[in-house]
Amino acid sequence: MQTLPIWAFHGAKDTTVRPAESERMVEAVKREGGDAKLTVYPGAGHDSWTETYDNPALYDWFLKHKR
């Protein structure tokens, strides 16, 4: 887990999975020395992937990492 970077995305208005669950996951990864970050979209519900895939920074982030 420490060598696999994680970028999690969540909608602040998600009623299916509470945003706090992603926050807990990211904090747990960081506590163990992992590289994790979280983006919360204030206006999004469970569909956070639409804004995520429209974000050019995601593709730059992908290209900065390799296994």
PDB file of N, CA, C, O and CB in Angstrom:
ATOM      1  N   MET A   1       0.828  -1.183   0.000  1.00  0.00           N
ATOM      2  CA  MET A   1       0.000   0.000   0.000  1.00  0.00           C
ATOM      3  C   MET A   1       0.872   1.247   0.000  1.00  0.00           C
ATOM      4  O   MET A   1       0.449   2.288  -0.502  1.00  0.00           O
ATOM      5  CB  MET A   1      -0.942  -0.002   1.203  1.00  0.00           C
ATOM      6  N   GLN A   2       2.047   1.170   0.535  1.00  0.00           N
ATOM      7  CA  GLN A   2       2.895   2.350   0.636  1.00  0.00           C
ATOM      8  C   GLN A   2       3.465   2.778  -0.707  1.00  0.00           C
ATOM      9  O   GLN A   2       3.893   3.923  -0.850  1.00  0.00           O
ATOM     10  CB  GLN A   2       4.016   2.091   1.600  1.00  0.00           C
ATOM     11  N   THR A   3       3.481   1.904  -1.680  1.00  0.00           N
ATOM     12  CA  THR A   3       4.062   2.257  -2.971  1.00  0.00           C
ATOM     13  C   THR A   3       3.010   2.518  -4.035  1.00  0.00           C
ATOM     14  O   THR A   3       3.364   2.884  -5.156  1.00  0.00           O
ATOM     15  CB  THR A   3       4.984   1.164  -3.433  1.00  0.00           C
ATOM     16  N   LEU A   4       1.757   2.348  -3.735  1.00  0.00           N
ATOM     17  CA  LEU A   4       0.689   2.570  -4.696  1.00  0.00           C
ATOM     18  C   LEU A   4      -0.025   3.877  -4.359  1.00  0.00           C
ATOM     19  O   LEU A   4      -0.743   3.939  -3.361  1.00  0.00           O
ATOM     20  CB  LEU A   4      -0.308   1.381  -4.703  1.00  0.00           C
ATOM     21  N   PRO A   5       0.156   4.925  -5.171  1.00  0.00           N
ATOM     22  CA  PRO A   5      -0.501   6.190  -4.877  1.00  0.00           C
ATOM     23  C   PRO A   5      -2.013   6.073  -5.086  1.00  0.00           C
ATOM     24  O   PRO A   5      -2.482   5.373  -5.983  1.00  0.00           O
ATOM     25  CB  PRO A   5       0.078   7.310  -5.757  1.00  0.00           C
ATOM     26  N   ILE A   6      -2.751   6.768  -4.246  1.00  0.00           N
ATOM     27  CA  ILE A   6      -4.215   6.738  -4.304  1.00  0.00           C
ATOM     28  C   ILE A   6      -4.732   8.163  -4.361  1.00  0.00           C
ATOM     29  O   ILE A   6      -4.319   9.023  -3.583  1.00  0.00           O
ATOM     30  CB  ILE A   6      -4.816   5.981  -3.082  1.00  0.00           C
ATOM     31  N   TRP A   7      -5.643   8.396  -5.296  1.00  0.00           N
ATOM     32  CA  TRP A   7      -6.371   9.661  -5.343  1.00  0.00           C
ATOM     33  C   TRP A   7      -7.841   9.291  -5.329  1.00  0.00           C
ATOM     34  O   TRP A   7      -8.366   8.770  -6.313  1.00  0.00           O
ATOM     35  CB  TRP A   7      -5.990  10.533  -6.617  1.00  0.00           C
ATOM     36  N   ALA A   8      -8.489   9.551  -4.246  1.00  0.00           N
ATOM     37  CA  ALA A   8      -9.904   9.220  -4.084  1.00  0.00           C
ATOM     38  C   ALA A   8     -10.764  10.448  -4.394  1.00  0.00           C
ATOM     39  O   ALA A   8     -10.344  11.586  -4.184  1.00  0.00           O
ATOM     40  CB  ALA A   8     -10.187   8.705  -2.646  1.00  0.00           C
ATOM     41  N   PHE A   9     -11.957  10.198  -4.891  1.00  0.00           N
ATOM     42  CA  PHE A   9     -12.898  11.256  -5.243  1.00  0.00           C
ATOM     43  C   PHE A   9     -14.244  10.932  -4.621  1.00  0.00           C
ATOM     44  O   PHE A   9     -14.659   9.775  -4.561  1.00  0.00           O
ATOM     45  CB  PHE A   9     -13.022  11.415  -6.786  1.00  0.00           C
ATOM     46  N   HIS A  10     -14.920  11.983  -4.158  1.00  0.00           N
ATOM     47  CA  HIS A  10     -16.208  11.752  -3.500  1.00  0.00           C
ATOM     48  C   HIS A  10     -17.090  12.979  -3.690  1.00  0.00           C
ATOM     49  O   HIS A  10     -16.596  14.105  -3.743  1.00  0.00           O
ATOM     50  CB  HIS A  10     -16.017  11.438  -1.984  1.00  0.00           C
ATOM     51  N   GLY A  11     -18.380  12.757  -3.792  1.00  0.00           N
ATOM     52  CA  GLY A  11     -19.342  13.849  -3.840  1.00  0.00           C
ATOM     53  C   GLY A  11     -19.793  14.195  -2.432  1.00  0.00           C
ATOM     54  O   GLY A  11     -20.145  13.305  -1.657  1.00  0.00           O
ATOM     55  N   ALA A  12     -19.788  15.474  -2.093  1.00  0.00           N
ATOM     56  CA  ALA A  12     -20.180  15.906  -0.746  1.00  0.00           C
ATOM     57  C   ALA A  12     -21.647  15.591  -0.453  1.00  0.00           C
ATOM     58  O   ALA A  12     -22.038  15.449   0.705  1.00  0.00           O
ATOM     59  CB  ALA A  12     -19.929  17.407  -0.579  1.00  0.00           C
ATOM     60  N   LYS A  13     -22.453  15.484  -1.508  1.00  0.00           N
ATOM     61  CA  LYS A  13     -23.885  15.216  -1.329  1.00  0.00           C
ATOM     62  C   LYS A  13     -24.234  13.740  -1.539  1.00  0.00           C
ATOM     63  O   LYS A  13     -25.397  13.402  -1.758  1.00  0.00           O
ATOM     64  CB  LYS A  13     -24.697  16.075  -2.291  1.00  0.00           C
ATOM     65  N   ASP A  14     -23.256  12.887  -1.474  1.00  0.00           N
ATOM     66  CA  ASP A  14     -23.466  11.444  -1.661  1.00  0.00           C
ATOM     67  C   ASP A  14     -24.258  10.877  -0.489  1.00  0.00           C
ATOM     68  O   ASP A  14     -23.828  10.961   0.661  1.00  0.00           O
ATOM     69  CB  ASP A  14     -22.109  10.701  -1.803  1.00  0.00           C
ATOM     70  N   THR A  15     -25.409  10.304  -0.788  1.00  0.00           N
ATOM     71  CA  THR A  15     -26.225   9.684   0.258  1.00  0.00           C
ATOM     72  C   THR A  15     -26.091   8.164   0.239  1.00  0.00           C
ATOM     73  O   THR A  15     -26.631   7.481   1.109  1.00  0.00           O
ATOM     74  CB  THR A  15     -27.694  10.080   0.092  1.00  0.00           C
ATOM     75  N   THR A  16     -25.370   7.632  -0.754  1.00  0.00           N
ATOM     76  CA  THR A  16     -25.150   6.181  -0.835  1.00  0.00           C
ATOM     77  C   THR A  16     -23.969   5.772   0.037  1.00  0.00           C
ATOM     78  O   THR A  16     -24.060   4.823   0.816  1.00  0.00           O
ATOM     79  CB  THR A  16     -24.906   5.745  -2.299  1.00  0.00           C
ATOM     80  N   VAL A  17     -22.877   6.486  -0.098  1.00  0.00           N
ATOM     81  CA  VAL A  17     -21.674   6.275   0.716  1.00  0.00           C
ATOM     82  C   VAL A  17     -21.290   7.638   1.274  1.00  0.00           C
ATOM     83  O   VAL A  17     -21.040   8.576   0.517  1.00  0.00           O
ATOM     84  CB  VAL A  17     -20.484   5.627  -0.128  1.00  0.00           C
ATOM     85  N   ARG A  18     -21.244   7.745   2.566  1.00  0.00           N
ATOM     86  CA  ARG A  18     -20.930   9.028   3.189  1.00  0.00           C
ATOM     87  C   ARG A  18     -19.489   9.447   2.871  1.00  0.00           C
ATOM     88  O   ARG A  18     -18.584   8.612   2.876  1.00  0.00           O
ATOM     89  CB  ARG A  18     -21.142   8.950   4.715  1.00  0.00           C
ATOM     90  N   PRO A  19     -19.280  10.729   2.598  1.00  0.00           N
ATOM     91  CA  PRO A  19     -17.922  11.213   2.325  1.00  0.00           C
ATOM     92  C   PRO A  19     -16.944  10.895   3.458  1.00  0.00           C
ATOM     93  O   PRO A  19     -15.747  10.740   3.215  1.00  0.00           O
ATOM     94  CB  PRO A  19     -17.949  12.713   2.086  1.00  0.00           C
ATOM     95  N   ALA A  20     -17.430  10.798   4.664  1.00  0.00           N
ATOM     96  CA  ALA A  20     -16.553  10.483   5.801  1.00  0.00           C
ATOM     97  C   ALA A  20     -15.853   9.140   5.613  1.00  0.00           C
ATOM     98  O   ALA A  20     -14.760   8.937   6.142  1.00  0.00           O
ATOM     99  CB  ALA A  20     -17.358  10.471   7.107  1.00  0.00           C
ATOM    100  N   GLU A  21     -16.463   8.223   4.870  1.00  0.00           N
ATOM    101  CA  GLU A  21     -15.825   6.919   4.641  1.00  0.00           C
ATOM    102  C   GLU A  21     -14.567   7.069   3.795  1.00  0.00           C
ATOM    103  O   GLU A  21     -13.558   6.417   4.065  1.00  0.00           O
ATOM    104  CB  GLU A  21     -16.806   5.950   3.956  1.00  0.00           C
ATOM    105  N   SER A  22     -14.615   7.919   2.778  1.00  0.00           N
ATOM    106  CA  SER A  22     -13.412   8.167   1.971  1.00  0.00           C
ATOM    107  C   SER A  22     -12.363   8.907   2.795  1.00  0.00           C
ATOM    108  O   SER A  22     -11.167   8.637   2.676  1.00  0.00           O
ATOM    109  CB  SER A  22     -13.764   8.979   0.702  1.00  0.00           C
ATOM    110  N   GLU A  23     -12.812   9.833   3.622  1.00  0.00           N
ATOM    111  CA  GLU A  23     -11.879  10.547   4.491  1.00  0.00           C
ATOM    112  C   GLU A  23     -11.163   9.577   5.428  1.00  0.00           C
ATOM    113  O   GLU A  23      -9.952   9.681   5.623  1.00  0.00           O
ATOM    114  CB  GLU A  23     -12.617  11.625   5.303  1.00  0.00           C
ATOM    115  N   ARG A  24     -11.902   8.644   6.005  1.00  0.00           N
ATOM    116  CA  ARG A  24     -11.294   7.645   6.903  1.00  0.00           C
ATOM    117  C   ARG A  24     -10.293   6.776   6.163  1.00  0.00           C
ATOM    118  O   ARG A  24      -9.217   6.483   6.685  1.00  0.00           O
ATOM    119  CB  ARG A  24     -12.375   6.763   7.539  1.00  0.00           C
ATOM    120  N   MET A  25     -10.640   6.360   4.945  1.00  0.00           N
ATOM    121  CA  MET A  25      -9.751   5.511   4.160  1.00  0.00           C
ATOM    122  C   MET A  25      -8.447   6.246   3.849  1.00  0.00           C
ATOM    123  O   MET A  25      -7.363   5.694   4.037  1.00  0.00           O
ATOM    124  CB  MET A  25     -10.441   5.067   2.857  1.00  0.00           C
ATOM    125  N   VAL A  26      -8.548   7.479   3.377  1.00  0.00           N
ATOM    126  CA  VAL A  26      -7.358   8.244   3.014  1.00  0.00           C
ATOM    127  C   VAL A  26      -6.484   8.483   4.242  1.00  0.00           C
ATOM    128  O   VAL A  26      -5.263   8.353   4.162  1.00  0.00           O
ATOM    129  CB  VAL A  26      -7.754   9.586   2.368  1.00  0.00           C
ATOM    130  N   GLU A  27      -7.075   8.821   5.347  1.00  0.00           N
ATOM    131  CA  GLU A  27      -6.299   9.033   6.573  1.00  0.00           C
ATOM    132  C   GLU A  27      -5.612   7.749   7.035  1.00  0.00           C
ATOM    133  O   GLU A  27      -4.479   7.793   7.514  1.00  0.00           O
ATOM    134  CB  GLU A  27      -7.204   9.564   7.685  1.00  0.00           C
ATOM    135  N   ALA A  28      -6.284   6.617   6.896  1.00  0.00           N
ATOM    136  CA  ALA A  28      -5.683   5.332   7.279  1.00  0.00           C
ATOM    137  C   ALA A  28      -4.469   5.024   6.409  1.00  0.00           C
ATOM    138  O   ALA A  28      -3.442   4.565   6.910  1.00  0.00           O
ATOM    139  CB  ALA A  28      -6.719   4.193   7.167  1.00  0.00           C
ATOM    140  N   VAL A  29      -4.584   5.273   5.117  1.00  0.00           N
ATOM    141  CA  VAL A  29      -3.463   5.032   4.212  1.00  0.00           C
ATOM    142  C   VAL A  29      -2.284   5.939   4.587  1.00  0.00           C
ATOM    143  O   VAL A  29      -1.140   5.489   4.642  1.00  0.00           O
ATOM    144  CB  VAL A  29      -3.889   5.272   2.738  1.00  0.00           C
ATOM    145  N   LYS A  30      -2.573   7.204   4.841  1.00  0.00           N
ATOM    146  CA  LYS A  30      -1.518   8.146   5.226  1.00  0.00           C
ATOM    147  C   LYS A  30      -0.846   7.744   6.538  1.00  0.00           C
ATOM    148  O   LYS A  30       0.372   7.855   6.675  1.00  0.00           O
ATOM    149  CB  LYS A  30      -2.092   9.554   5.349  1.00  0.00           C
ATOM    150  N   ARG A  31      -1.642   7.279   7.499  1.00  0.00           N
ATOM    151  CA  ARG A  31      -1.072   6.850   8.793  1.00  0.00           C
ATOM    152  C   ARG A  31      -0.069   5.725   8.619  1.00  0.00           C
ATOM    153  O   ARG A  31       0.892   5.614   9.380  1.00  0.00           O
ATOM    154  CB  ARG A  31      -2.182   6.400   9.745  1.00  0.00           C
ATOM    155  N   GLU A  32      -0.297   4.895   7.615  1.00  0.00           N
ATOM    156  CA  GLU A  32       0.606   3.764   7.362  1.00  0.00           C
ATOM    157  C   GLU A  32       1.755   4.145   6.430  1.00  0.00           C
ATOM    158  O   GLU A  32       2.525   3.283   6.006  1.00  0.00           O
ATOM    159  CB  GLU A  32      -0.172   2.594   6.765  1.00  0.00           C
ATOM    160  N   GLY A  33       1.869   5.434   6.111  1.00  0.00           N
ATOM    161  CA  GLY A  33       2.974   5.890   5.277  1.00  0.00           C
ATOM    162  C   GLY A  33       2.674   5.910   3.794  1.00  0.00           C
ATOM    163  O   GLY A  33       3.574   6.129   2.983  1.00  0.00           O
ATOM    164  N   GLY A  34       1.434   5.688   3.431  1.00  0.00           N
ATOM    165  CA  GLY A  34       1.056   5.672   2.027  1.00  0.00           C
ATOM    166  C   GLY A  34       0.833   7.058   1.458  1.00  0.00           C
ATOM    167  O   GLY A  34       0.726   8.043   2.188  1.00  0.00           O
ATOM    168  N   ASP A  35       0.766   7.110   0.152  1.00  0.00           N
ATOM    169  CA  ASP A  35       0.557   8.347  -0.598  1.00  0.00           C
ATOM    170  C   ASP A  35      -0.901   8.384  -1.041  1.00  0.00           C
ATOM    171  O   ASP A  35      -1.268   7.727  -2.015  1.00  0.00           O
ATOM    172  CB  ASP A  35       1.528   8.446  -1.832  1.00  0.00           C
ATOM    173  N   ALA A  36      -1.730   9.140  -0.341  1.00  0.00           N
ATOM    174  CA  ALA A  36      -3.157   9.204  -0.660  1.00  0.00           C
ATOM    175  C   ALA A  36      -3.661  10.626  -0.523  1.00  0.00           C
ATOM    176  O   ALA A  36      -3.223  11.387   0.340  1.00  0.00           O
ATOM    177  CB  ALA A  36      -3.964   8.263   0.249  1.00  0.00           C
ATOM    178  N   LYS A  37      -4.591  10.961  -1.398  1.00  0.00           N
ATOM    179  CA  LYS A  37      -5.245  12.261  -1.287  1.00  0.00           C
ATOM    180  C   LYS A  37      -6.705  12.095  -1.663  1.00  0.00           C
ATOM    181  O   LYS A  37      -7.097  11.097  -2.269  1.00  0.00           O
ATOM    182  CB  LYS A  37      -4.553  13.327  -2.191  1.00  0.00           C
ATOM    183  N   LEU A  38      -7.504  13.086  -1.296  1.00  0.00           N
ATOM    184  CA  LEU A  38      -8.944  13.031  -1.507  1.00  0.00           C
ATOM    185  C   LEU A  38      -9.418  14.349  -2.080  1.00  0.00           C
ATOM    186  O   LEU A  38      -9.037  15.420  -1.606  1.00  0.00           O
ATOM    187  CB  LEU A  38      -9.686  12.710  -0.196  1.00  0.00           C
ATOM    188  N   THR A  39     -10.255  14.262  -3.106  1.00  0.00           N
ATOM    189  CA  THR A  39     -10.949  15.426  -3.638  1.00  0.00           C
ATOM    190  C   THR A  39     -12.436  15.208  -3.409  1.00  0.00           C
ATOM    191  O   THR A  39     -12.993  14.183  -3.802  1.00  0.00           O
ATOM    192  CB  THR A  39     -10.626  15.651  -5.160  1.00  0.00           C
ATOM    193  N   VAL A  40     -13.075  16.188  -2.768  1.00  0.00           N
ATOM    194  CA  VAL A  40     -14.517  16.135  -2.530  1.00  0.00           C
ATOM    195  C   VAL A  40     -15.159  17.231  -3.364  1.00  0.00           C
ATOM    196  O   VAL A  40     -14.805  18.404  -3.247  1.00  0.00           O
ATOM    197  CB  VAL A  40     -14.864  16.302  -1.002  1.00  0.00           C
ATOM    198  N   TYR A  41     -16.103  16.839  -4.205  1.00  0.00           N
ATOM    199  CA  TYR A  41     -16.821  17.797  -5.040  1.00  0.00           C
ATOM    200  C   TYR A  41     -18.059  18.273  -4.290  1.00  0.00           C
ATOM    201  O   TYR A  41     -18.949  17.472  -4.005  1.00  0.00           O
ATOM    202  CB  TYR A  41     -17.210  17.167  -6.411  1.00  0.00           C
ATOM    203  N   PRO A  42     -18.131  19.565  -3.965  1.00  0.00           N
ATOM    204  CA  PRO A  42     -19.220  20.081  -3.133  1.00  0.00           C
ATOM    205  C   PRO A  42     -20.618  19.855  -3.710  1.00  0.00           C
ATOM    206  O   PRO A  42     -21.553  19.609  -2.948  1.00  0.00           O
ATOM    207  CB  PRO A  42     -19.019  21.541  -2.911  1.00  0.00           C
ATOM    208  N   GLY A  43     -20.786  19.932  -5.016  1.00  0.00           N
ATOM    209  CA  GLY A  43     -22.116  19.814  -5.600  1.00  0.00           C
ATOM    210  C   GLY A  43     -22.485  18.424  -6.073  1.00  0.00           C
ATOM    211  O   GLY A  43     -23.608  18.209  -6.529  1.00  0.00           O
ATOM    212  N   ALA A  44     -21.575  17.481  -5.977  1.00  0.00           N
ATOM    213  CA  ALA A  44     -21.813  16.134  -6.517  1.00  0.00           C
ATOM    214  C   ALA A  44     -22.432  15.211  -5.486  1.00  0.00           C
ATOM    215  O   ALA A  44     -22.191  15.329  -4.284  1.00  0.00           O
ATOM    216  CB  ALA A  44     -20.513  15.529  -7.024  1.00  0.00           C
ATOM    217  N   GLY A  45     -23.237  14.290  -5.991  1.00  0.00           N
ATOM    218  CA  GLY A  45     -23.780  13.233  -5.155  1.00  0.00           C
ATOM    219  C   GLY A  45     -22.919  11.990  -5.319  1.00  0.00           C
ATOM    220  O   GLY A  45     -21.693  12.058  -5.238  1.00  0.00           O
ATOM    221  N   HIS A  46     -23.576  10.846  -5.552  1.00  0.00           N
ATOM    222  CA  HIS A  46     -22.831   9.594  -5.703  1.00  0.00           C
ATOM    223  C   HIS A  46     -22.033   9.570  -7.009  1.00  0.00           C
ATOM    224  O   HIS A  46     -21.057   8.829  -7.126  1.00  0.00           O
ATOM    225  CB  HIS A  46     -23.790   8.400  -5.654  1.00  0.00           C
ATOM    226  N   ASP A  47     -22.440  10.368  -7.978  1.00  0.00           N
ATOM    227  CA  ASP A  47     -21.778  10.416  -9.281  1.00  0.00           C
ATOM    228  C   ASP A  47     -20.605  11.394  -9.262  1.00  0.00           C
ATOM    229  O   ASP A  47     -20.663  12.453  -9.887  1.00  0.00           O
ATOM    230  CB  ASP A  47     -22.779  10.812 -10.376  1.00  0.00           C
ATOM    231  N   SER A  48     -19.552  11.040  -8.550  1.00  0.00           N
ATOM    232  CA  SER A  48     -18.365  11.902  -8.533  1.00  0.00           C
ATOM    233  C   SER A  48     -17.457  11.616  -9.727  1.00  0.00           C
ATOM    234  O   SER A  48     -16.536  12.387  -9.997  1.00  0.00           O
ATOM    235  CB  SER A  48     -17.585  11.712  -7.223  1.00  0.00           C
ATOM    236  N   TRP A  49     -17.698  10.542 -10.430  1.00  0.00           N
ATOM    237  CA  TRP A  49     -16.822  10.152 -11.535  1.00  0.00           C
ATOM    238  C   TRP A  49     -16.959  11.087 -12.729  1.00  0.00           C
ATOM    239  O   TRP A  49     -15.994  11.253 -13.476  1.00  0.00           O
ATOM    240  CB  TRP A  49     -17.124   8.729 -11.963  1.00  0.00           C
ATOM    241  N   THR A  50     -18.121  11.705 -12.939  1.00  0.00           N
ATOM    242  CA  THR A  50     -18.272  12.605 -14.084  1.00  0.00           C
ATOM    243  C   THR A  50     -17.315  13.792 -13.963  1.00  0.00           C
ATOM    244  O   THR A  50     -16.602  14.105 -14.916  1.00  0.00           O
ATOM    245  CB  THR A  50     -19.731  13.103 -14.194  1.00  0.00           C
ATOM    246  N   GLU A  51     -17.290  14.444 -12.823  1.00  0.00           N
ATOM    247  CA  GLU A  51     -16.347  15.557 -12.618  1.00  0.00           C
ATOM    248  C   GLU A  51     -14.906  15.066 -12.632  1.00  0.00           C
ATOM    249  O   GLU A  51     -14.012  15.754 -13.125  1.00  0.00           O
ATOM    250  CB  GLU A  51     -16.639  16.274 -11.290  1.00  0.00           C
ATOM    251  N   THR A  52     -14.689  13.885 -12.092  1.00  0.00           N
ATOM    252  CA  THR A  52     -13.332  13.332 -12.038  1.00  0.00           C
ATOM    253  C   THR A  52     -12.779  13.122 -13.435  1.00  0.00           C
ATOM    254  O   THR A  52     -11.662  13.552 -13.725  1.00  0.00           O
ATOM    255  CB  THR A  52     -13.317  12.009 -11.266  1.00  0.00           C
ATOM    256  N   TYR A  53     -13.535  12.474 -14.304  1.00  0.00           N
ATOM    257  CA  TYR A  53     -13.040  12.204 -15.661  1.00  0.00           C
ATOM    258  C   TYR A  53     -12.957  13.458 -16.515  1.00  0.00           C
ATOM    259  O   TYR A  53     -12.257  13.467 -17.528  1.00  0.00           O
ATOM    260  CB  TYR A  53     -13.929  11.193 -16.344  1.00  0.00           C
ATOM    261  N   ASP A  54     -13.657  14.516 -16.126  1.00  0.00           N
ATOM    262  CA  ASP A  54     -13.565  15.793 -16.839  1.00  0.00           C
ATOM    263  C   ASP A  54     -12.391  16.645 -16.353  1.00  0.00           C
ATOM    264  O   ASP A  54     -12.151  17.726 -16.891  1.00  0.00           O
ATOM    265  CB  ASP A  54     -14.862  16.570 -16.678  1.00  0.00           C
ATOM    266  N   ASN A  55     -11.670  16.177 -15.359  1.00  0.00           N
ATOM    267  CA  ASN A  55     -10.590  16.939 -14.741  1.00  0.00           C
ATOM    268  C   ASN A  55      -9.252  16.586 -15.400  1.00  0.00           C
ATOM    269  O   ASN A  55      -8.744  15.484 -15.191  1.00  0.00           O
ATOM    270  CB  ASN A  55     -10.534  16.667 -13.216  1.00  0.00           C
ATOM    271  N   PRO A  56      -8.671  17.500 -16.193  1.00  0.00           N
ATOM    272  CA  PRO A  56      -7.394  17.209 -16.847  1.00  0.00           C
ATOM    273  C   PRO A  56      -6.274  16.867 -15.861  1.00  0.00           C
ATOM    274  O   PRO A  56      -5.337  16.152 -16.219  1.00  0.00           O
ATOM    275  CB  PRO A  56      -6.978  18.390 -17.686  1.00  0.00           C
ATOM    276  N   ALA A  57      -6.359  17.364 -14.635  1.00  0.00           N
ATOM    277  CA  ALA A  57      -5.324  17.066 -13.645  1.00  0.00           C
ATOM    278  C   ALA A  57      -5.239  15.570 -13.350  1.00  0.00           C
ATOM    279  O   ALA A  57      -4.176  15.068 -12.987  1.00  0.00           O
ATOM    280  CB  ALA A  57      -5.594  17.836 -12.355  1.00  0.00           C
ATOM    281  N   LEU A  58      -6.348  14.862 -13.502  1.00  0.00           N
ATOM    282  CA  LEU A  58      -6.343  13.409 -13.267  1.00  0.00           C
ATOM    283  C   LEU A  58      -5.382  12.715 -14.227  1.00  0.00           C
ATOM    284  O   LEU A  58      -4.623  11.837 -13.817  1.00  0.00           O
ATOM    285  CB  LEU A  58      -7.768  12.823 -13.427  1.00  0.00           C
ATOM    286  N   TYR A  59      -5.407  13.100 -15.490  1.00  0.00           N
ATOM    287  CA  TYR A  59      -4.575  12.445 -16.499  1.00  0.00           C
ATOM    288  C   TYR A  59      -3.099  12.819 -16.325  1.00  0.00           C
ATOM    289  O   TYR A  59      -2.214  12.002 -16.577  1.00  0.00           O
ATOM    290  CB  TYR A  59      -5.054  12.822 -17.910  1.00  0.00           C
ATOM    291  N   ASP A  60      -2.846  14.039 -15.899  1.00  0.00           N
ATOM    292  CA  ASP A  60      -1.465  14.419 -15.565  1.00  0.00           C
ATOM    293  C   ASP A  60      -0.970  13.584 -14.390  1.00  0.00           C
ATOM    294  O   ASP A  60       0.173  13.127 -14.383  1.00  0.00           O
ATOM    295  CB  ASP A  60      -1.371  15.935 -15.229  1.00  0.00           C
ATOM    296  N   TRP A  61      -1.835  13.388 -13.395  1.00  0.00           N
ATOM    297  CA  TRP A  61      -1.493  12.588 -12.214  1.00  0.00           C
ATOM    298  C   TRP A  61      -1.184  11.146 -12.618  1.00  0.00           C
ATOM    299  O   TRP A  61      -0.215  10.554 -12.141  1.00  0.00           O
ATOM    300  CB  TRP A  61      -2.648  12.621 -11.182  1.00  0.00           C
ATOM    301  N   PHE A  62      -2.024  10.580 -13.511  1.00  0.00           N
ATOM    302  CA  PHE A  62      -1.769   9.214 -14.006  1.00  0.00           C
ATOM    303  C   PHE A  62      -0.372   9.116 -14.620  1.00  0.00           C
ATOM    304  O   PHE A  62       0.359   8.161 -14.360  1.00  0.00           O
ATOM    305  CB  PHE A  62      -2.839   8.802 -15.053  1.00  0.00           C
ATOM    306  N   LEU A  63      -0.013  10.087 -15.418  1.00  0.00           N
ATOM    307  CA  LEU A  63       1.253  10.032 -16.140  1.00  0.00           C
ATOM    308  C   LEU A  63       2.475  10.246 -15.252  1.00  0.00           C
ATOM    309  O   LEU A  63       3.596   9.941 -15.659  1.00  0.00           O
ATOM    310  CB  LEU A  63       1.249  11.055 -17.226  1.00  0.00           C
ATOM    311  N   LYS A  64       2.272  10.757 -14.066  1.00  0.00           N
ATOM    312  CA  LYS A  64       3.382  10.973 -13.124  1.00  0.00           C
ATOM    313  C   LYS A  64       3.729   9.716 -12.335  1.00  0.00           C
ATOM    314  O   LYS A  64       4.732   9.683 -11.623  1.00  0.00           O
ATOM    315  CB  LYS A  64       3.036  12.095 -12.158  1.00  0.00           C
ATOM    316  N   HIS A  65       2.903   8.685 -12.460  1.00  0.00           N
ATOM    317  CA  HIS A  65       3.093   7.478 -11.652  1.00  0.00           C
ATOM    318  C   HIS A  65       3.280   6.254 -12.534  1.00  0.00           C
ATOM    319  O   HIS A  65       2.718   6.159 -13.625  1.00  0.00           O
ATOM    320  CB  HIS A  65       1.903   7.268 -10.714  1.00  0.00           C
ATOM    321  N   LYS A  66       4.071   5.333 -12.045  1.00  0.00           N
ATOM    322  CA  LYS A  66       4.213   4.041 -12.712  1.00  0.00           C
ATOM    323  C   LYS A  66       4.563   3.007 -11.661  1.00  0.00           C
ATOM    324  O   LYS A  66       5.081   3.338 -10.594  1.00  0.00           O
ATOM    325  CB  LYS A  66       5.296   4.088 -13.838  1.00  0.00           C
ATOM    326  N   ARG A  67       4.282   1.781 -11.965  1.00  0.00           N
ATOM    327  CA  ARG A  67       4.569   0.689 -11.043  1.00  0.00           C
ATOM    328  C   ARG A  67       5.890   0.073 -11.320  1.00  0.00           C
ATOM    329  O   ARG A  67       6.290  -0.866 -10.632  1.00  0.00           O
ATOM    330  CB  ARG A  67       3.510  -0.355 -11.107  1.00  0.00           C
TER     331      ARG A  67
END
